[in-house]
């Protein structure tokens, strides 16, 4: 049997900078804990959030 796994979901709605900060904070605090972080973007907002989130994730070595 395996231990518990924590999955954190961050939902972005036209606040890419806050979403990125939330993901970075979750990753930092989850070090040593099995699990992951998923960033969900509304993609239809037309505010460039998707591109900003994807660019930041790629720079941090995260999947886009």
N, C-alpha and C positions, 0 to 999 in steps of 0.2 A: 504494500500500500504506500502511496506517496503522500507527502504532507500537503498542507493548504497552499493554494495559489491565489494571488491577488491580482486582479485585472482592473485597471483604472481607465475610465472613459472620460475624455474631455470633449465637450461639445462647443464648437466655435460658431458663433453667430455674429459676424461683423466686428469681431474684436481679436484680430490675429495676434497682436502683441500680448494681450492677456492670456490667450490660449497657449502661446509658446511659453510664457512664464509658468503657466500651470503644468505643462508637460515637463519642463525642465525641473520644476520643484518636485513633481511626483517621481521622476526618475532618480533624482538625488536622494529623496527620502526612502525610496524602495530598494536601495542598494543592499544586497544580501538577502532580499526577499524574492521568492519565486513568483514570477508574473510578468506583466508588461503594461504598457500604456498605449491606448488607442486614441488618436485625435480624429474626430468626426467633423468635417467641414460642410457647411450648408451649400457650397459650390454655386448656388444660384443667386448669391447676394450681389454679384457684380462689383464687389469692393476690392478685389484683388487678394482676398484672404487666402484662397487656395494656393496661389502662386507663392505668396509670402511664407505660408506654413511649409509648403513643399521645399522651397529653397532653404529654409532654416533647418528643416529635418535632414536634408541631404548634407548640409554643412556639418551637422552633428553626427553623421554616420547613421542616421535613422532611415528606415524605409519610407519612401514617399508615396 
